[in-house]
């Protein structure tokens, strides 16, 4: 692949992924009466439906527990009322609130939040977790840089910033570490709340605290718009819902502003991207540097949308799969030194820097 075609290829992949993920419910929905072999999991019991059993159980709320399908239109967690094409949770910010349900059910954080609240037996979760880990080990955080629909929206906002001649703001390593710590905080608080309301004694709070991250996630407000469906912009039915509504507005504002302040700033704060980043090192996709060919021009640092400087600073041959890297390959595209930087997939070189 010629290096000049890397960004073009990535844009094409992003657009195709956005269409499939968001509009999968329109394009590939099975006809009424069509059976998809699967297990329907309700509490501690599995009920087989369809003609054959799927590897991936369809997870449902046990009696007395909340689910998104129980929220009416106008509620903060109201989805479009449709089920997704596939009951899977791939890497990336795949939103449960996609119009018509979308291609996949949701992101991995939704998966853990929901099933912690339901106290789903681990044996039913393992197939979904195994698939998620397999996809992460294959491509690492390339899911963030090439597939995630919210990342694609962010890149579009960045393009608008360039057209408006707004200068990019660079963030220090300390700021990036602080944002990453914030992602850990969001992840920990969200999972803790979900586990708490899953305790039988406290299930009465699920009507307020169910899916706490989803209630504030910018994707919940952005994705329905792609299907011309009005999202639940506000819910003041209770003090807690009002608090989540206001917090969601604030986070959406930060999300939009972040892409005008810098490039992919939100991706440092995203808890789903954080989980993906744990698999970057050891993934099938690898960035490699031959230090002897580097002339320290810093073109890779200037081009990096995540603001990473480690590739420039490396003074020895190394595999660069830093946790913050989304593997967008912009560093390879702009590197003026032949074969200084390259990307390989399980050891097979795919693309390298050229003159």
VEXDREN-2710 file (C-alpha; in Angstrom, 1 decimal):
% VEXDREN-2710
k/r/px/py/pz
1/UNK/0.0/0.0/0.0
2/UNK/1.4/3.4/-1.0
3/UNK/1.7/5.6/2.0
4/UNK/-0.3/8.4/0.4
5/UNK/-3.3/6.1/0.4
6/UNK/-3.4/5.3/4.1
7/UNK/-5.7/8.2/5.1
8/UNK/-7.9/7.6/2.1
9/UNK/-8.2/3.9/3.0
10/UNK/-8.9/4.7/6.6
11/UNK/-11.7/7.2/5.7
12/UNK/-13.3/4.6/3.4
13/UNK/-13.2/2.0/6.2
14/UNK/-14.6/4.5/8.7
15/UNK/-17.5/5.4/6.5
16/UNK/-18.4/1.7/5.7
17/UNK/-18.1/0.9/9.4
18/UNK/-20.4/3.8/10.3
19/UNK/-23.0/2.7/7.8
20/UNK/-22.9/-0.9/8.9
21/UNK/-22.8/-0.2/12.7
22/UNK/-25.5/2.5/12.7
23/UNK/-27.8/1.4/9.9
24/UNK/-27.4/-2.4/10.3
25/UNK/-30.9/-2.5/11.8
26/UNK/-32.3/-1.1/8.5
27/UNK/-30.2/-3.1/6.1
28/UNK/-29.9/-6.5/7.6
29/UNK/-32.8/-7.0/9.9
30/UNK/-34.3/-10.6/9.6
31/UNK/-37.9/-10.8/8.4
32/UNK/-40.6/-11.3/11.0
33/UNK/-40.9/-14.9/11.9
34/UNK/-37.2/-15.6/10.9
35/UNK/-35.5/-17.6/13.7
36/UNK/-32.0/-17.0/14.8
37/UNK/-30.8/-20.0/16.8
38/UNK/-29.8/-18.8/20.2
39/UNK/-30.2/-19.2/23.9
40/UNK/-32.3/-16.6/25.6
41/UNK/-30.9/-16.1/29.1
42/UNK/-33.2/-14.8/31.8
43/UNK/-31.7/-14.8/35.2
44/UNK/-30.2/-18.2/35.9
45/UNK/-32.2/-20.1/33.2
46/UNK/-31.6/-20.6/29.5
47/UNK/-34.5/-21.1/27.1
48/UNK/-33.5/-22.4/23.7
49/UNK/-35.3/-20.7/20.8
50/UNK/-34.9/-21.0/17.1
51/UNK/-33.8/-24.0/15.2
52/UNK/-30.3/-24.3/16.7
53/UNK/-28.3/-23.0/19.6
54/UNK/-25.9/-20.1/19.0
55/UNK/-22.5/-19.8/20.5
56/UNK/-23.6/-16.4/21.9
57/UNK/-26.5/-16.4/24.3
58/UNK/-29.0/-13.6/24.1
59/UNK/-28.9/-12.0/27.5
60/UNK/-32.1/-10.7/29.0
61/UNK/-33.1/-9.1/32.3
62/UNK/-34.5/-11.5/35.0
63/UNK/-37.8/-10.8/36.5
64/UNK/-37.7/-7.7/38.7
65/UNK/-34.7/-6.2/37.0
66/UNK/-34.5/-3.2/34.6
67/UNK/-33.7/-3.3/30.9
68/UNK/-33.6/-0.6/28.2
69/UNK/-36.8/-2.1/26.6
70/UNK/-38.8/-1.2/29.7
71/UNK/-38.1/2.6/29.3
72/UNK/-40.8/4.5/27.5
73/UNK/-40.2/7.3/24.9
74/UNK/-39.0/10.4/26.7
75/UNK/-37.1/8.5/29.4
76/UNK/-33.4/9.1/29.4
77/UNK/-32.7/5.4/28.5
78/UNK/-35.3/5.0/25.8
79/UNK/-33.9/3.2/22.8
80/UNK/-35.6/3.0/19.4
81/UNK/-37.4/-0.1/20.6
82/UNK/-35.6/-2.4/18.2
83/UNK/-33.2/-5.3/18.9
84/UNK/-29.8/-5.3/17.1
85/UNK/-29.0/-7.6/14.2
86/UNK/-26.3/-9.4/16.2
87/UNK/-26.2/-9.9/20.0
88/UNK/-22.5/-9.1/20.3
89/UNK/-20.3/-6.4/21.9
90/UNK/-17.3/-5.6/19.6
91/UNK/-14.5/-3.2/20.5
92/UNK/-15.4/0.5/19.9
93/UNK/-18.2/2.8/21.2
94/UNK/-21.0/0.8/19.6
95/UNK/-24.2/2.4/20.9
96/UNK/-27.3/0.6/22.1
97/UNK/-29.3/3.6/21.1
98/UNK/-28.5/3.3/17.4
99/UNK/-31.6/3.8/15.3
100/UNK/-33.5/0.6/14.7
101/UNK/-31.0/-1.2/17.1
102/UNK/-28.0/-1.1/14.8
103/UNK/-25.7/-4.0/13.7
104/UNK/-24.4/-4.9/17.2
105/UNK/-26.0/-4.6/20.6
106/UNK/-23.7/-2.2/22.4
107/UNK/-20.2/-1.5/23.7
108/UNK/-18.4/-3.6/26.2
109/UNK/-19.0/-1.2/29.0
110/UNK/-22.8/-1.5/28.4
111/UNK/-22.3/-5.3/28.5
112/UNK/-20.6/-5.3/31.9
113/UNK/-22.9/-2.6/33.4
114/UNK/-26.1/-4.4/32.3
115/UNK/-25.0/-7.9/33.5
116/UNK/-23.6/-6.7/36.8
117/UNK/-27.0/-5.2/37.5
118/UNK/-28.7/-8.5/36.4
119/UNK/-26.1/-10.7/38.1
120/UNK/-26.0/-12.9/35.1
121/UNK/-24.1/-16.2/35.7
122/UNK/-20.5/-15.9/34.3
123/UNK/-20.9/-19.0/32.1
124/UNK/-23.3/-17.1/29.9
125/UNK/-21.0/-14.1/29.7
126/UNK/-17.8/-16.0/28.7
127/UNK/-18.6/-16.5/25.0
128/UNK/-19.2/-12.7/24.6
129/UNK/-16.1/-11.9/26.6
130/UNK/-14.0/-14.4/24.6
131/UNK/-15.1/-12.8/21.3
132/UNK/-14.4/-9.3/22.5
133/UNK/-10.9/-10.4/23.6
134/UNK/-10.2/-12.2/20.4
135/UNK/-11.1/-9.1/18.3
136/UNK/-8.9/-6.9/20.6
137/UNK/-6.0/-9.3/20.3
138/UNK/-6.3/-9.3/16.5
139/UNK/-6.4/-5.5/15.9
140/UNK/-5.6/-3.8/19.3
141/UNK/-6.8/-0.3/19.4
142/UNK/-7.1/-0.1/15.7
143/UNK/-10.8/-0.5/16.4
144/UNK/-10.7/3.1/17.8
145/UNK/-8.8/4.6/15.0
146/UNK/-10.6/2.9/12.1
147/UNK/-14.0/1.5/13.1
148/UNK/-15.5/3.4/16.2
149/UNK/-18.4/5.5/14.9
150/UNK/-17.8/8.2/17.6
151/UNK/-14.2/8.4/16.6
152/UNK/-15.4/9.0/13.0
153/UNK/-17.7/11.8/14.2
154/UNK/-14.8/13.3/16.0
155/UNK/-12.6/13.2/12.9
156/UNK/-15.4/15.0/11.0
157/UNK/-15.4/17.7/13.7
158/UNK/-11.6/18.0/13.4
159/UNK/-12.0/18.5/9.7
160/UNK/-14.4/21.3/10.4
161/UNK/-11.9/22.8/12.8
162/UNK/-9.3/22.9/10.0
163/UNK/-11.7/24.5/7.5
164/UNK/-12.5/27.1/10.1
165/UNK/-8.7/27.7/10.6
166/UNK/-8.8/27.1/14.3
167/UNK/-5.3/26.2/15.4
168/UNK/-4.8/22.8/17.1
169/UNK/-3.9/22.9/20.8
170/UNK/-1.3/20.4/22.0
171/UNK/-1.6/18.8/25.3
172/UNK/1.2/17.9/27.6
173/UNK/2.0/14.3/28.6
174/UNK/0.8/15.2/32.1
175/UNK/-2.6/16.3/30.7
176/UNK/-2.9/13.1/28.7
177/UNK/-2.1/11.0/31.8
178/UNK/-4.8/13.0/33.7
179/UNK/-7.4/12.2/31.0
180/UNK/-6.5/8.5/31.1
181/UNK/-6.8/8.6/34.9
182/UNK/-10.2/10.2/34.4
183/UNK/-11.2/7.2/32.1
184/UNK/-10.2/4.8/34.9
185/UNK/-12.4/6.9/37.2
186/UNK/-15.4/6.8/34.9
187/UNK/-15.0/3.0/34.4
188/UNK/-14.7/2.3/38.2
189/UNK/-17.7/4.5/39.2
190/UNK/-19.9/3.1/36.4
191/UNK/-19.1/-0.6/37.3
192/UNK/-19.4/0.1/41.0
193/UNK/-22.9/1.6/40.7
194/UNK/-24.0/-1.3/38.5
195/UNK/-22.7/-3.9/40.9
196/UNK/-24.4/-2.1/43.8
197/UNK/-27.9/-1.9/42.2
198/UNK/-27.5/-5.6/41.3
199/UNK/-27.6/-6.5/45.0
200/UNK/-31.1/-7.8/45.7
201/UNK/-31.6/-5.4/48.6
202/UNK/-31.0/-2.4/46.3
203/UNK/-32.6/-3.4/43.0
204/UNK/-35.3/-0.8/43.7
205/UNK/-32.7/1.8/42.6
206/UNK/-32.3/0.3/39.1
207/UNK/-35.1/2.6/37.7
208/UNK/-32.8/5.5/38.5
209/UNK/-29.2/4.3/38.3
210/UNK/-29.4/1.6/35.5
211/UNK/-26.6/1.9/32.9
212/UNK/-25.0/5.0/34.5
213/UNK/-22.4/5.5/31.8
214/UNK/-25.0/5.2/29.0
215/UNK/-27.0/7.9/30.7
216/UNK/-24.2/10.4/30.2
217/UNK/-22.4/9.0/27.1
218/UNK/-22.4/11.4/24.1
219/UNK/-23.1/8.5/21.8
220/UNK/-26.6/8.1/23.3
221/UNK/-27.4/11.6/22.1
222/UNK/-25.5/11.5/18.8
223/UNK/-26.3/8.0/17.3
224/UNK/-30.2/8.3/17.1
225/UNK/-29.8/11.4/15.0
226/UNK/-28.3/9.3/12.2
227/UNK/-31.7/7.6/11.8
228/UNK/-33.7/10.9/12.1
229/UNK/-34.9/9.7/15.5
230/UNK/-35.1/12.3/18.3
231/UNK/-33.0/11.2/21.3
232/UNK/-34.1/11.7/24.8
233/UNK/-32.5/15.1/25.3
234/UNK/-34.0/15.6/28.7
235/UNK/-35.7/13.7/31.5
236/UNK/-36.7/15.7/34.5
237/UNK/-39.1/13.1/36.0
238/UNK/-36.9/12.8/39.1
239/UNK/-34.0/14.6/40.7
240/UNK/-31.6/11.8/39.7
241/UNK/-32.8/11.7/36.0
242/UNK/-32.5/15.5/35.9
243/UNK/-28.9/15.2/37.2
244/UNK/-28.0/12.7/34.6
245/UNK/-29.6/14.9/31.9
246/UNK/-27.6/17.9/32.9
247/UNK/-24.4/15.8/33.1
248/UNK/-25.1/14.4/29.7
249/UNK/-25.4/17.9/28.2
250/UNK/-22.1/18.9/29.8
251/UNK/-20.3/15.8/28.6
252/UNK/-21.7/16.3/25.1
253/UNK/-20.4/19.8/25.2
254/UNK/-17.0/18.7/26.3
255/UNK/-17.0/16.0/23.6
256/UNK/-17.7/18.5/20.8
257/UNK/-15.3/21.2/22.2
258/UNK/-12.6/18.6/22.7
259/UNK/-12.3/18.0/18.9
260/UNK/-11.9/21.8/18.5
261/UNK/-9.3/22.0/21.2
262/UNK/-7.2/19.2/19.8
263/UNK/-7.3/15.9/17.9
264/UNK/-9.0/12.9/19.4
265/UNK/-8.9/14.4/22.9
266/UNK/-12.0/12.5/23.8
267/UNK/-10.3/9.2/23.0
268/UNK/-8.0/9.7/26.0
269/UNK/-11.1/10.0/28.3
270/UNK/-13.2/7.2/26.7
271/UNK/-13.6/4.2/29.1
272/UNK/-14.3/1.9/26.1
273/UNK/-11.1/3.0/24.4
274/UNK/-9.3/2.4/27.8
275/UNK/-10.4/-1.2/27.9
276/UNK/-9.3/-1.7/24.2
277/UNK/-5.9/-0.2/25.1
278/UNK/-5.2/-3.0/27.5
279/UNK/-4.8/-5.3/24.5
280/UNK/-2.6/-3.0/22.3
281/UNK/0.6/-4.6/23.4
282/UNK/0.6/-8.2/22.2
283/UNK/-2.0/-7.5/19.5
284/UNK/-1.6/-8.9/15.9
285/UNK/-1.1/-5.3/14.6
286/UNK/2.3/-3.9/15.4
287/UNK/4.0/-0.6/14.7
288/UNK/7.7/-1.0/14.3
289/UNK/10.6/1.6/14.2
290/UNK/14.1/1.2/12.9
291/UNK/15.9/3.8/14.9
292/UNK/19.0/4.0/12.7
293/UNK/16.9/5.4/9.9
294/UNK/15.3/8.1/12.0
295/UNK/16.5/11.7/11.4
296/UNK/14.5/13.2/14.4
297/UNK/12.4/15.4/12.2
298/UNK/9.4/14.9/14.6
299/UNK/6.9/14.5/11.7
300/UNK/5.4/11.6/13.5
301/UNK/4.7/13.6/16.6
302/UNK/3.2/16.5/14.6
303/UNK/0.9/14.1/12.8
304/UNK/-0.2/11.9/15.7
305/UNK/-3.9/12.7/16.5
306/UNK/-3.4/11.4/20.0
307/UNK/-0.5/13.7/20.6
308/UNK/1.9/10.9/21.4
309/UNK/5.7/11.7/21.5
310/UNK/7.1/8.3/22.3
311/UNK/7.6/7.2/18.7
312/UNK/9.8/10.2/18.1
313/UNK/11.7/9.7/21.4
314/UNK/12.6/6.0/20.7
315/UNK/16.3/5.6/20.2
316/UNK/16.4/1.9/19.5
317/UNK/14.6/-0.5/17.2
318/UNK/11.3/-1.3/18.9
319/UNK/7.7/-2.4/18.5
320/UNK/5.6/0.7/19.3
321/UNK/2.2/-0.4/20.6
322/UNK/1.7/2.3/23.2
323/UNK/-1.6/2.1/25.1
324/UNK/-2.7/5.5/23.8
325/UNK/-2.0/4.7/20.2
326/UNK/-5.1/4.2/18.0
327/UNK/-3.0/2.7/15.2
328/UNK/-4.3/5.2/12.6
329/UNK/-0.9/4.9/10.8
330/UNK/-0.6/8.6/10.3
331/UNK/3.0/8.4/11.6
332/UNK/3.9/6.0/8.8
333/UNK/2.1/8.2/6.2
334/UNK/4.1/11.3/7.0
335/UNK/7.5/9.8/7.8
336/UNK/10.0/11.0/5.2
337/UNK/12.6/8.2/5.9
338/UNK/12.3/5.0/3.9
339/UNK/11.5/2.0/6.0
340/UNK/11.9/3.8/9.2
341/UNK/8.4/3.1/10.4
342/UNK/6.2/0.1/9.4
343/UNK/3.1/-1.8/10.3
344/UNK/2.9/-5.5/10.4
345/UNK/0.1/-8.0/11.0
346/UNK/1.3/-11.1/12.9
347/UNK/4.8/-10.5/11.6
348/UNK/3.9/-9.9/8.0
349/UNK/4.7/-6.3/6.9
350/UNK/1.7/-4.5/5.4
351/UNK/2.9/-0.9/4.9
352/UNK/6.1/1.1/5.6
353/UNK/7.3/4.6/5.3
354/UNK/8.7/5.9/2.0
355/UNK/10.4/8.9/0.7
END
